Amino acid sequence: MRLVLTENLKEDMELAKPIYENGNVLLNKGVSNLYKYKRKLLELGIKHLYVEDKYSYDIEINEAIKDSTRRNGKKIVTNTFDRIKNGFIDLNTGDLKNVIEDITDELVLNEDVLLNLVSLKSTSNYTYEHSVNVSVICIALGKMLGYSKSELFKLGMGGMLHDVGKTLIPEEILNKPDKLTDHEYEVIQNHPELGFNYLQQIESISPLSRIVVYSHHERVDGSGYPRGLKGDEIHEFARVAAIADVFDALTSDRVYRDRWPTYKAAEYIMNHTEQLFDYQLVKKFLPQVSFYPNGSEVILSTGHRAVVRTQNVGFPTRPILRLIEDDEGNELDRELDLLKHMNIVITKVIV
């Protein structure tokens, strides 16, 4: 399978992974004539999807967690956040704990946990999908750091709830497509403290999970908020969450901008190490991230168009490609291992 822009759907493409809307199957795997649904999908904020075609019949997407686990996590986060919006404080954290345990178990067993961090997200459900993804990335990075299962659980819970304070902020500010005013930005910056104070009422949430909520916007140079903490003043869990939060936010479609390709988000994290992010944590994180995930369509310095077929583990910028078109538009079908052709580089990611 490979990833394509919804707006670029063609008649010969078949849906490779189901598309869900509000927990229900919108389009199932195997649906053909996808181009007929293009307008509706774009209206729902679904800008990317996985398809099968002659170029991608043997390309596998290594998911960090099962689709069913991800959907369950999104459902539970949605229900939890909706209850908070409606003023409830008697949260049933049992469902949250169960899904965090499921995510933790799957990531502990998954050897290729971070080879592909791309997950399809719609702009309309960003907050809920982002919460699940941040939890996944936090647990995965915690695994690399050698955390115990108990620590992974608490970190994952903090990641899942890191933006809980946003439920207490007006939606017209959260979803504003234009630039925020100074006052609106100050309101947004209140969400870590709002979330922390709310969770203080819930004894079943660990203090370590709460500190992720409170401090995930702190930065190692002291430029973050709400307290302007520096370096080791910031709990390591919160420094992990800072990386996860920014990485997933950058690689997500938002109401005010399109998502960044994975390599660009990775470069941002790398370029802001020791200013915004902890160097030792970034050093663990980035080598495990596929800068060009399987199924991505790319342009090479030679002018050739290609699809990423698989990874050379440990060399995130040098994947194995399937060439599909030369620089003159002639159709191709052969492999190119960038690790064996160091003079060729990827110059552009189409999707």
Residue frames relative to the residue before (quaternion, step in Angstrom):
aa qw qx qy qz dx dy dz
M 1.0000 0.0000 0.0000 0.0000 0.00 0.00 0.00
R 0.0912 -0.7887 0.6028 0.0795 3.54 -1.24 0.35
L 0.5034 -0.6537 0.4922 0.2775 3.52 -1.28 0.53
V 0.0091 0.7938 -0.6078 0.0188 3.57 -0.92 0.91
L 0.5375 -0.5704 0.5014 0.3665 3.52 -1.31 0.33
T 0.5431 -0.6282 0.4463 0.3335 3.56 -0.92 0.87
E 0.6666 0.5177 -0.3059 0.4406 3.58 0.98 -0.80
N 0.6976 0.4519 -0.2683 0.4870 3.60 1.26 -0.30
L 0.3033 0.7785 -0.5021 0.2232 3.61 1.21 0.31
K 0.1250 -0.7919 0.5960 0.0446 3.55 -1.05 0.88
E 0.7036 -0.5158 0.3060 0.3812 3.54 -1.27 0.47
D 0.7138 0.4702 -0.2709 0.4428 3.62 1.03 -0.70
M 0.5581 0.6262 -0.3817 0.3882 3.60 1.26 0.03
E 0.1557 -0.7736 0.6116 0.0564 3.54 -1.06 0.91
L 0.5190 -0.6631 0.4406 0.3112 3.59 -0.91 0.90
A 0.2611 -0.8076 0.5171 0.1106 3.57 -0.73 1.11
K 0.7793 0.1442 -0.0894 0.6032 3.60 1.20 -0.47
P 0.5461 -0.6305 0.4268 0.3494 3.61 -0.92 0.81
I 0.2725 -0.7182 0.6156 0.1762 3.53 -1.26 0.55
Y 0.1592 -0.8087 0.5644 0.0456 3.55 -0.78 1.09
E 0.0521 -0.7594 0.6475 0.0358 3.53 -1.20 0.63
N 0.8372 -0.0644 -0.0152 0.5429 3.57 -0.64 1.21
G 0.7380 -0.4456 0.2182 0.4573 3.56 0.99 0.90
N 0.6759 0.4668 -0.2861 0.4933 3.58 1.27 -0.16
V 0.5337 -0.6203 0.4623 0.3416 3.56 -1.13 0.63
L 0.2458 -0.7672 0.5806 0.1176 3.54 -0.71 1.14
L 0.7632 -0.0565 0.0537 0.6415 3.56 0.99 -0.94
N 0.3158 -0.7821 0.5096 0.1699 3.57 -0.81 0.94
K 0.6637 -0.4817 0.3973 0.4119 3.52 -1.30 0.40
G 0.7660 0.3600 -0.2745 0.4564 3.56 -1.03 0.85
V 0.4804 0.6635 -0.4481 0.3581 3.59 1.25 -0.15
S 0.1936 -0.7697 0.5993 0.1046 3.56 -0.89 0.95
N 0.7345 0.3848 -0.3055 0.4681 3.59 -1.30 -0.04
L 0.1201 0.8519 -0.5005 0.0964 3.55 1.07 0.80
Y 0.5860 0.6154 -0.3720 0.3734 3.55 1.06 -0.72
K 0.5746 0.5999 -0.3711 0.4150 3.61 1.21 -0.46
Y 0.7219 0.4290 -0.2310 0.4914 3.57 1.19 -0.60
K 0.3585 0.7884 -0.4574 0.2015 3.56 1.29 -0.08
R 0.6820 0.5023 -0.3069 0.4340 3.60 0.74 -0.99
K 0.6765 0.4927 -0.2970 0.4598 3.60 0.88 -0.94
L 0.6426 0.5273 -0.3252 0.4507 3.59 0.97 -0.84
L 0.6648 0.4946 -0.3027 0.4710 3.57 0.95 -0.85
E 0.6181 0.5390 -0.3421 0.4586 3.59 1.07 -0.70
L 0.6863 0.4672 -0.2680 0.4887 3.59 1.14 -0.67
G 0.5392 -0.6460 0.3895 0.3746 3.57 1.27 0.03
I 0.4897 0.6362 -0.4438 0.3981 3.60 1.23 0.39
K 0.0781 -0.8591 0.5057 -0.0112 3.54 -0.05 1.33
H 0.7700 0.2246 -0.1226 0.5844 3.58 1.28 -0.31
L 0.0813 0.7818 -0.6180 0.0157 3.56 -1.19 0.49
Y 0.4753 -0.6598 0.5062 0.2873 3.53 -1.30 0.41
V 0.0591 -0.7967 0.6014 0.0046 3.56 -0.95 0.94
E 0.3201 -0.6730 0.6190 0.2478 3.50 -1.40 0.23
D 0.1739 0.7528 -0.6281 0.0921 3.56 -1.04 0.81
K 0.7636 -0.3978 0.2413 0.4478 3.58 -1.25 -0.02
Y 0.6630 0.5104 -0.3093 0.4519 3.59 1.19 -0.39
S 0.7989 0.3534 -0.1247 0.4704 3.57 1.14 -0.54
Y 0.2902 0.8170 -0.4675 0.1725 3.59 1.25 0.27
D 0.7925 0.2789 -0.1554 0.5196 3.63 1.06 -0.59
I 0.4767 0.6631 -0.4477 0.3642 3.60 1.21 0.32
E 0.1578 -0.7992 0.5772 0.0568 3.57 -0.72 1.11
I 0.2716 -0.7402 0.5967 0.1492 3.54 -1.06 0.85
N 0.2316 -0.7960 0.5474 0.1144 3.57 -0.50 1.20
E 0.1734 -0.8142 0.5492 0.0732 3.56 -0.16 1.28
A 0.5241 -0.6378 0.4661 0.3181 3.55 -1.06 0.77
I 0.7830 0.0251 0.0002 0.6215 3.57 1.06 -0.83
K 0.6508 -0.5200 0.3788 0.4032 3.57 -1.25 0.33
D 0.5899 -0.5706 0.4369 0.3680 3.57 -1.15 0.61
S 0.6475 0.5323 -0.3244 0.4384 3.58 0.98 -0.84
T 0.6422 0.5096 -0.3184 0.4760 3.59 1.06 -0.75
R 0.6435 0.5213 -0.3161 0.4629 3.56 0.99 -0.84
R 0.6674 0.4945 -0.3056 0.4655 3.60 0.91 -0.89
N 0.6433 0.5155 -0.3225 0.4652 3.58 1.00 -0.81
G 0.6373 0.5299 -0.3204 0.4587 3.57 1.01 -0.81
K 0.6543 0.5082 -0.3088 0.4671 3.55 0.95 -0.88
K 0.6415 0.5288 -0.3232 0.4522 3.59 0.97 -0.86
I 0.6902 0.4816 -0.2836 0.4596 3.57 0.89 -0.95
V 0.6373 0.5100 -0.3277 0.4758 3.59 0.99 -0.79
T 0.6309 0.5365 -0.3308 0.4524 3.57 0.96 -0.86
N 0.6802 0.4831 -0.2908 0.4683 3.59 0.86 -0.96
T 0.6503 0.5247 -0.3123 0.4520 3.57 0.98 -0.88
F 0.7005 0.4679 -0.2733 0.4644 3.57 0.80 -1.00
D 0.6291 0.5333 -0.3387 0.4528 3.59 1.04 -0.72
R 0.6349 0.5177 -0.3326 0.4671 3.59 1.02 -0.75
I 0.6465 0.5100 -0.3257 0.4646 3.59 0.98 -0.78
K 0.6208 0.5421 -0.3355 0.4562 3.58 1.00 -0.83
N 0.7279 0.4323 -0.2248 0.4823 3.55 1.06 -0.80
G 0.6436 -0.6076 0.2934 0.3612 3.56 1.25 0.41
F 0.4755 0.6724 -0.4516 0.3434 3.61 1.21 0.17
I 0.1354 -0.7854 0.5963 0.0956 3.58 -1.06 0.71
D 0.6033 0.5502 -0.3566 0.4540 3.58 1.29 -0.14
L 0.0255 0.8429 -0.5352 0.0488 3.55 0.64 1.15
N 0.3207 -0.6875 0.6140 0.2180 3.53 -1.16 0.72
T 0.1628 -0.8341 0.5222 0.0708 3.57 -0.17 1.27
G 0.4094 0.7365 -0.4597 0.2805 3.61 1.26 -0.04
D 0.6711 0.4929 -0.3022 0.4641 3.59 0.91 -0.90
L 0.6223 0.5342 -0.3307 0.4669 3.56 1.03 -0.80
K 0.6716 0.5003 -0.3013 0.4559 3.57 0.86 -0.94
N 0.6452 0.5286 -0.3287 0.4429 3.59 0.96 -0.81
V 0.6977 0.4605 -0.2945 0.4630 3.59 0.85 -0.86
I 0.6131 0.5237 -0.3530 0.4747 3.61 1.08 -0.63
E 0.6335 0.5188 -0.3274 0.4716 3.58 1.02 -0.76
D 0.6418 0.5191 -0.3229 0.4630 3.60 0.99 -0.82
I 0.6576 0.5027 -0.3058 0.4705 3.59 0.92 -0.93
T 0.6554 0.5181 -0.3104 0.4535 3.57 0.91 -0.92
D 0.6600 0.5099 -0.3105 0.4560 3.58 0.87 -0.94
E 0.6792 0.4937 -0.3001 0.4528 3.59 0.89 -0.89
L 0.6808 0.4861 -0.2942 0.4623 3.58 0.95 -0.83
V 0.6151 0.5412 -0.3504 0.4537 3.58 1.04 -0.70
L 0.7251 0.4343 -0.2386 0.4782 3.59 1.03 -0.79
N 0.6384 0.5477 -0.3190 0.4366 3.59 1.21 -0.46
E 0.3093 -0.7830 0.5136 0.1657 3.58 -0.43 1.22
D 0.7453 0.3684 -0.1996 0.5186 3.60 1.08 -0.72
V 0.0716 0.8938 -0.4428 0.0058 3.50 1.23 0.66
L 0.8185 0.2534 -0.1334 0.4981 3.62 0.85 -0.79
L 0.3518 0.7543 -0.5027 0.2336 3.60 1.13 0.27
N 0.7968 0.0793 -0.0502 0.5969 3.57 1.10 -0.55
L 0.0652 -0.8222 0.5655 0.0013 3.56 -0.41 1.23
V 0.4562 0.6753 -0.4624 0.3494 3.57 1.25 0.17
S 0.0895 0.7483 -0.6562 0.0365 3.55 -0.99 0.85
L 0.4911 -0.6806 0.4573 0.2940 3.55 -1.00 0.79
K 0.0073 -0.8093 0.5838 -0.0650 3.53 -0.71 1.15
S 0.2840 -0.7395 0.5807 0.1880 3.56 -1.00 0.77
T 0.5878 -0.6014 0.4051 0.3586 3.57 -1.09 0.68
S 0.6499 0.5564 -0.3232 0.4045 3.59 1.04 -0.73
N 0.7677 0.3134 -0.1756 0.5307 3.60 1.13 -0.55
Y 0.1884 0.8518 -0.4791 0.0969 3.55 1.26 0.40
T 0.6786 0.5264 -0.3250 0.3959 3.61 0.68 -1.05
Y 0.7063 0.4680 -0.2727 0.4558 3.57 0.86 -0.95
E 0.6749 0.4812 -0.2943 0.4758 3.58 0.93 -0.88
H 0.6175 0.5412 -0.3288 0.4666 3.57 1.09 -0.75
S 0.6308 0.5417 -0.3374 0.4415 3.60 0.96 -0.80
V 0.6631 0.4893 -0.3024 0.4790 3.58 0.94 -0.88
N 0.6801 0.5054 -0.3008 0.4377 3.58 0.86 -0.93
V 0.6361 0.5144 -0.3314 0.4700 3.58 1.00 -0.79
S 0.6236 0.5278 -0.3378 0.4675 3.58 1.01 -0.75
V 0.6522 0.5198 -0.3090 0.4571 3.59 0.92 -0.94
I 0.6933 0.4693 -0.2879 0.4649 3.59 0.81 -0.98
C 0.6211 0.5405 -0.3448 0.4508 3.60 1.00 -0.77
I 0.6858 0.4741 -0.2915 0.4690 3.58 0.83 -0.97
A 0.6446 0.5270 -0.3238 0.4494 3.59 0.97 -0.84
L 0.6771 0.4627 -0.2958 0.4898 3.59 0.93 -0.85
G 0.6180 0.5404 -0.3405 0.4583 3.58 1.05 -0.70
K 0.6067 0.5457 -0.3418 0.4662 3.56 1.09 -0.72
M 0.6564 0.5096 -0.3067 0.4640 3.60 0.96 -0.86
L 0.6908 0.4758 -0.2675 0.4742 3.55 1.14 -0.67
G 0.5339 -0.6713 0.3793 0.3471 3.57 1.30 0.04
Y 0.2926 0.7706 -0.5189 0.2263 3.60 1.13 0.47
S 0.5214 -0.6004 0.5052 0.3353 3.55 -1.24 0.55
K 0.6590 -0.5036 0.3677 0.4207 3.57 -1.25 0.31
S 0.6232 0.5364 -0.3383 0.4576 3.59 1.04 -0.72
E 0.6596 0.4943 -0.3032 0.4782 3.58 0.99 -0.84
L 0.6270 0.5356 -0.3346 0.4561 3.59 1.00 -0.81
F 0.6374 0.5341 -0.3215 0.4528 3.57 1.00 -0.84
K 0.6930 0.4738 -0.2843 0.4632 3.60 0.83 -0.96
L 0.6351 0.5126 -0.3188 0.4819 3.56 1.06 -0.77
G 0.6620 0.5149 -0.2980 0.4558 3.58 0.95 -0.90
M 0.6311 0.5168 -0.3301 0.4751 3.58 1.04 -0.77
G 0.6416 0.5170 -0.3206 0.4672 3.58 0.98 -0.81
G 0.6495 0.5148 -0.3099 0.4659 3.56 1.02 -0.82
M 0.6506 0.5242 -0.3129 0.4517 3.57 0.97 -0.85
L 0.7777 0.3401 -0.1596 0.5041 3.58 1.01 -0.84
H 0.3480 0.7960 -0.4659 0.1678 3.59 1.25 -0.01
D 0.7648 0.3366 -0.1871 0.5165 3.61 1.05 -0.69
V 0.2661 0.8007 -0.5062 0.1781 3.58 1.19 0.38
G 0.6052 0.5802 -0.3531 0.4152 3.60 1.10 -0.60
K 0.5808 0.5959 -0.3792 0.4047 3.60 1.16 -0.45
T 0.5557 0.5977 -0.3981 0.4189 3.59 1.20 -0.36
L 0.6967 0.4557 -0.2588 0.4898 3.58 1.23 -0.43
I 0.5973 0.5254 -0.3522 0.4931 3.58 1.33 0.28
P 0.5738 -0.6117 0.4075 0.3613 3.65 -0.91 0.79
E 0.5119 -0.6803 0.4394 0.2865 3.58 -0.90 0.98
E 0.6042 0.5698 -0.3713 0.4153 3.60 1.08 -0.58
I 0.6426 0.4679 -0.3225 0.5139 3.57 1.24 -0.38
L 0.6545 0.5344 -0.3119 0.4345 3.58 0.89 -0.96
N 0.8013 0.3017 -0.1294 0.5001 3.58 0.88 -0.97
K 0.3254 0.7627 -0.5018 0.2463 3.58 1.20 0.36
P 0.3417 -0.7736 0.4938 0.2025 3.63 -0.63 1.05
D 0.6734 0.4776 -0.2883 0.4851 3.59 1.23 -0.43
K 0.6971 -0.4487 0.3467 0.4388 3.55 -1.32 0.12
L 0.4561 -0.6892 0.4966 0.2652 3.55 -0.97 0.89
T 0.4544 -0.6287 0.5431 0.3214 3.54 -1.17 0.56
D 0.6804 -0.4675 0.3503 0.4424 3.59 -1.27 0.23
H 0.6521 0.5128 -0.3168 0.4599 3.58 0.97 -0.83
E 0.6631 0.5069 -0.3088 0.4561 3.59 0.91 -0.90
Y 0.6369 0.5200 -0.3279 0.4652 3.58 1.03 -0.75
E 0.6282 0.5244 -0.3291 0.4712 3.57 1.05 -0.73
V 0.6203 0.5299 -0.3361 0.4705 3.59 1.06 -0.74
I 0.6424 0.5188 -0.3140 0.4685 3.58 0.94 -0.90
Q 0.6762 0.5137 -0.2970 0.4367 3.58 0.92 -0.87
N 0.5753 0.5861 -0.3812 0.4246 3.60 1.22 -0.16
H 0.5285 0.6993 -0.4052 0.2597 3.61 1.14 -0.48
P 0.6191 0.5270 -0.3969 0.4259 3.71 0.91 -0.53
E 0.6872 0.4695 -0.2887 0.4733 3.58 0.92 -0.87
L 0.6185 0.5385 -0.3433 0.4579 3.59 1.02 -0.76
G 0.6752 0.4929 -0.2908 0.4654 3.57 0.94 -0.91
F 0.6433 0.5259 -0.3143 0.4591 3.56 0.97 -0.88
N 0.6763 0.4928 -0.2979 0.4594 3.58 0.85 -0.96
Y 0.6296 0.5260 -0.3393 0.4602 3.58 1.01 -0.75
L 0.7139 0.4647 -0.2620 0.4537 3.59 0.83 -0.98
Q 0.5094 0.6355 -0.4212 0.3991 3.59 1.23 -0.30
Q 0.6475 0.5295 -0.3104 0.4517 3.58 1.20 -0.52
I 0.7060 0.4456 -0.2446 0.4931 3.58 1.25 -0.35
E 0.2957 -0.8215 0.4634 0.1513 3.56 -0.04 1.33
S 0.6398 0.5577 -0.3346 0.4095 3.60 1.11 -0.59
I 0.6023 0.5086 -0.3650 0.4953 3.61 1.29 -0.08
S 0.4543 -0.7213 0.4578 0.2526 3.58 -0.65 1.15
P 0.5762 -0.5758 0.4490 0.3672 3.61 -1.11 0.62
L 0.6267 0.5367 -0.3455 0.4471 3.62 1.08 -0.64
S 0.6267 0.5057 -0.3303 0.4923 3.58 1.12 -0.62
R 0.6476 0.5266 -0.3174 0.4500 3.57 0.98 -0.82
I 0.6471 0.5284 -0.3364 0.4345 3.59 0.99 -0.76
V 0.5697 0.5572 -0.3782 0.4711 3.60 1.20 -0.49
V 0.6495 0.5184 -0.3040 0.4658 3.56 0.96 -0.93
Y 0.7082 0.4854 -0.2592 0.4423 3.58 0.89 -0.97
S 0.8390 0.2859 -0.0767 0.4566 3.57 0.89 -0.94
H 0.4105 0.7465 -0.4658 0.2393 3.64 1.17 0.15
H 0.6839 0.4329 -0.2960 0.5072 3.61 1.25 -0.17
E 0.4349 0.6461 -0.4931 0.3876 3.60 1.22 0.30
R 0.1813 -0.7870 0.5846 0.0779 3.59 -1.10 0.70
V 0.6086 -0.6343 0.3327 0.3415 3.57 -0.95 0.88
D 0.6807 0.4615 -0.3059 0.4797 3.63 1.17 -0.39
G 0.5947 -0.6072 0.3493 0.3945 3.58 1.27 0.12
S 0.5373 0.6621 -0.3871 0.3510 3.59 1.27 0.03
G 0.5698 0.6308 -0.3716 0.3733 3.59 1.27 -0.10
Y 0.3375 -0.7122 0.5755 0.2184 3.53 -1.33 -0.23
P 0.5793 -0.0155 -0.7895 -0.2024 1.64 -2.45 0.57
R 0.7369 0.4607 -0.2380 0.4338 3.62 1.17 -0.37
G 0.4186 -0.7266 0.4612 0.2901 3.61 1.24 -0.09
L 0.2261 0.7949 -0.5288 0.1935 3.60 1.05 0.74
K 0.2475 -0.7671 0.5774 0.1302 3.56 -1.24 0.55
G 0.8857 0.0748 -0.0092 0.4581 3.54 -1.30 0.50
D 0.8544 -0.0940 0.1062 0.4999 3.52 -0.87 -1.07
E 0.4652 0.6396 -0.4644 0.3985 3.59 1.25 0.03
I 0.6576 0.4659 -0.2867 0.5179 3.57 1.25 -0.53
H 0.4729 -0.6736 0.4807 0.3025 3.60 -0.73 0.99
E 0.5827 -0.6182 0.3933 0.3517 3.59 -0.98 0.82
F 0.5851 0.5702 -0.3748 0.4383 3.60 1.05 -0.66
A 0.6823 0.4783 -0.2866 0.4729 3.59 0.95 -0.89
R 0.6254 0.5201 -0.3421 0.4705 3.61 1.09 -0.62
V 0.6043 0.5236 -0.3410 0.4943 3.59 1.13 -0.64
A 0.6847 0.5004 -0.2851 0.4467 3.58 0.85 -1.00
A 0.5913 0.5764 -0.3684 0.4271 3.59 1.08 -0.64
I 0.6552 0.4979 -0.2999 0.4825 3.57 1.00 -0.86
A 0.6726 0.5074 -0.2951 0.4507 3.57 0.86 -0.99
D 0.6576 0.5309 -0.3029 0.4404 3.57 0.92 -0.95
V 0.7130 0.4475 -0.2648 0.4705 3.59 0.76 -1.01
F 0.6425 0.5320 -0.3372 0.4364 3.59 0.91 -0.86
D 0.7095 0.4423 -0.2790 0.4724 3.59 0.81 -0.93
A 0.6194 0.5449 -0.3496 0.4441 3.60 1.01 -0.72
L 0.6762 0.5002 -0.2958 0.4528 3.57 0.92 -0.88
T 0.7403 0.4038 -0.2243 0.4884 3.59 1.04 -0.74
S 0.5927 0.5431 -0.3603 0.4732 3.58 1.28 0.42
D 0.4667 -0.6263 0.5397 0.3139 3.55 -1.17 0.61
R 0.1068 -0.7865 0.6070 0.0381 3.54 -0.96 0.93
V 0.6517 -0.5130 0.3636 0.4242 3.58 -1.21 0.28
Y 0.7577 0.3885 -0.1976 0.4858 3.61 1.12 -0.60
R 0.8068 0.0593 -0.0652 0.5842 3.65 1.24 -0.02
D 0.5099 -0.6112 0.5077 0.3296 3.54 -1.31 0.42
R 0.6165 -0.5635 0.4022 0.3751 3.56 -1.19 0.50
W 0.4437 -0.6450 0.5489 0.2927 3.53 -1.28 0.46
P 0.5146 -0.5884 0.4961 0.3780 3.61 -1.13 0.47
T 0.6726 -0.5360 0.3300 0.3892 3.55 -1.16 0.64
Y 0.6580 0.5257 -0.3296 0.4268 3.60 0.87 -0.90
K 0.6545 0.5159 -0.3185 0.4517 3.59 1.01 -0.79
A 0.6395 0.5088 -0.3191 0.4799 3.59 1.03 -0.79
A 0.6405 0.5176 -0.3196 0.4687 3.59 1.02 -0.83
E 0.6484 0.5125 -0.3153 0.4664 3.58 0.99 -0.81
Y 0.6169 0.5387 -0.3461 0.4576 3.59 1.05 -0.73
I 0.6493 0.5066 -0.3136 0.4727 3.57 0.90 -0.93
M 0.6740 0.5084 -0.2903 0.4506 3.57 0.88 -0.99
N 0.7052 0.4847 -0.2645 0.4447 3.59 0.89 -0.95
H 0.7356 0.3794 -0.2277 0.5129 3.59 1.21 -0.39
T 0.3219 0.7347 -0.5148 0.3027 3.55 1.24 0.50
E 0.8149 0.1969 -0.2303 0.4941 3.54 -1.09 0.95
Q 0.6372 0.4259 -0.3429 0.5431 3.57 1.28 0.02
L 0.8139 0.1469 -0.0505 0.5599 3.55 0.77 -1.09
F 0.8105 0.2463 -0.0730 0.5265 3.56 0.99 -0.90
D 0.5814 -0.6092 0.4348 0.3189 3.54 -1.21 0.70
Y 0.4811 -0.7087 0.4416 0.2669 3.58 -0.65 1.16
Q 0.6795 0.5036 -0.3042 0.4384 3.59 0.82 -0.96
L 0.6627 0.4920 -0.3048 0.4752 3.59 1.04 -0.73
V 0.6410 0.5139 -0.3216 0.4708 3.59 0.98 -0.82
K 0.6258 0.5527 -0.3278 0.4421 3.57 1.05 -0.81
K 0.6661 0.4712 -0.2944 0.4975 3.59 1.13 -0.61
F 0.6962 0.5322 -0.2627 0.4039 3.54 0.99 -0.94
L 0.7422 0.4905 -0.2688 0.3693 3.58 0.54 -1.17
P 0.6501 0.5224 -0.3656 0.4133 3.68 0.85 -0.68
Q 0.6813 0.4866 -0.2857 0.4663 3.58 1.20 -0.43
V 0.6058 0.5603 -0.3506 0.4429 3.59 1.27 -0.20
S 0.3577 -0.6980 0.5771 0.2276 3.54 -0.96 0.88
F 0.3457 -0.7543 0.5202 0.2023 3.58 -0.43 1.20
Y 0.7656 0.1718 -0.0826 0.6144 3.56 1.16 -0.72
P 0.2264 -0.8368 0.4805 0.1328 3.60 0.20 1.26
N 0.6484 -0.5052 0.4001 0.4054 3.56 -1.23 0.52
G 0.7836 0.3140 -0.2466 0.4760 3.54 -0.98 0.89
S 0.5186 0.6303 -0.4232 0.3934 3.61 1.26 -0.10
E 0.3047 -0.7291 0.5809 0.1953 3.57 -1.09 0.71
V 0.0409 -0.8294 0.5543 -0.0569 3.57 -0.75 1.09
I 0.3026 -0.6925 0.6191 0.2136 3.53 -1.40 0.28
L 0.2990 -0.7749 0.5380 0.1439 3.57 -0.94 0.93
S 0.6649 -0.5035 0.3801 0.4000 3.55 -1.31 0.30
T 0.6212 0.5325 -0.3299 0.4710 3.58 1.26 -0.36
G 0.5472 -0.6043 0.4003 0.4185 3.58 1.27 -0.30
H 0.5093 0.6518 -0.4183 0.3751 3.59 1.27 -0.18
R 0.3011 -0.7021 0.6127 0.2023 3.53 -1.28 0.58
A 0.0114 0.8198 -0.5681 0.0708 3.57 -0.92 0.90
V 0.2920 -0.6990 0.6161 0.2156 3.53 -1.40 0.23
V 0.4519 -0.6723 0.5098 0.2897 3.59 -0.94 0.86
R 0.2359 -0.8037 0.5344 0.1134 3.58 -0.61 1.16
T 0.7769 -0.1628 0.1399 0.5919 3.59 0.90 -0.93
Q 0.5319 -0.6621 0.4554 0.2671 3.54 -1.35 0.20
N 0.2916 -0.6463 0.6598 0.2487 3.49 -1.37 0.37
V 0.3316 -0.7924 0.4743 0.1927 3.57 -0.06 1.33
G 0.7728 0.2913 -0.2549 0.5029 3.54 -0.87 1.04
F 0.7284 0.2967 -0.2015 0.5839 3.57 1.32 -0.15
P 0.1239 -0.8798 0.4533 0.0722 3.57 0.54 1.20
T 0.7049 0.4396 -0.2809 0.4805 3.61 1.15 -0.37
R 0.7186 0.4274 -0.2380 0.4943 3.62 1.27 -0.05
P 0.0758 0.8317 -0.5452 0.0720 3.63 0.53 1.10
I 0.4942 -0.5915 0.5317 0.3509 3.54 -1.39 0.00
L 0.1852 -0.8305 0.5242 0.0341 3.55 -0.72 1.15
R 0.2584 -0.6750 0.6461 0.2452 3.52 -1.38 0.19
L 0.3020 -0.7503 0.5631 0.1695 3.56 -0.60 1.16
I 0.0987 -0.8271 0.5526 0.0278 3.58 -0.81 0.98
E 0.8016 0.0507 -0.0224 0.5953 3.59 1.21 -0.29
D 0.3479 -0.7335 0.5360 0.2316 3.61 -0.97 0.81
D 0.7376 -0.4472 0.2782 0.4226 3.57 -1.29 0.02
E 0.6845 0.4386 -0.2857 0.5074 3.59 1.28 -0.14
G 0.6066 -0.6016 0.3360 0.3966 3.57 1.29 0.19
N 0.4620 0.6732 -0.4526 0.3586 3.58 1.26 0.20
E 0.4879 -0.6969 0.4499 0.2720 3.58 -0.89 0.96
L 0.0869 -0.7828 0.6160 0.0112 3.54 -1.06 0.93
D 0.0023 -0.7701 0.6354 0.0563 3.54 -1.34 0.13
R 0.4759 0.6259 -0.4915 0.3744 3.56 0.22 1.30
E 0.5113 -0.6724 0.4562 0.2798 3.55 -1.25 0.50
L 0.0726 -0.7565 0.6480 0.0507 3.50 -1.30 0.52
D 0.1958 -0.7723 0.5981 0.0861 3.57 -0.69 1.15
L 0.3374 -0.7819 0.4879 0.1916 3.58 -0.35 1.22
L 0.5769 0.5772 -0.3846 0.4314 3.59 1.19 -0.37
K 0.7053 0.4218 -0.2472 0.5135 3.57 1.23 -0.46
H 0.7305 0.3083 -0.1957 0.5770 3.58 1.29 -0.08
M 0.0700 -0.8705 0.4870 0.0134 3.53 0.55 1.24
N 0.6022 0.5677 -0.3556 0.4343 3.60 1.24 -0.26
I 0.6697 0.4456 -0.2879 0.5197 3.60 1.31 -0.15
V 0.0384 -0.8042 0.5931 -0.0048 3.57 -0.92 0.92
I 0.5046 -0.5958 0.5249 0.3389 3.53 -1.32 0.35
T 0.1776 -0.8185 0.5420 0.0690 3.57 -0.72 1.07
K 0.8086 0.0589 -0.0038 0.5854 3.58 1.17 -0.49
V 0.2257 -0.7278 0.6301 0.1496 3.53 -1.16 0.71
I 0.3268 -0.7509 0.5428 0.1862 3.56 -0.69 1.12
V 0.7637 -0.1744 0.1188 0.6101 3.53 1.02 -0.82
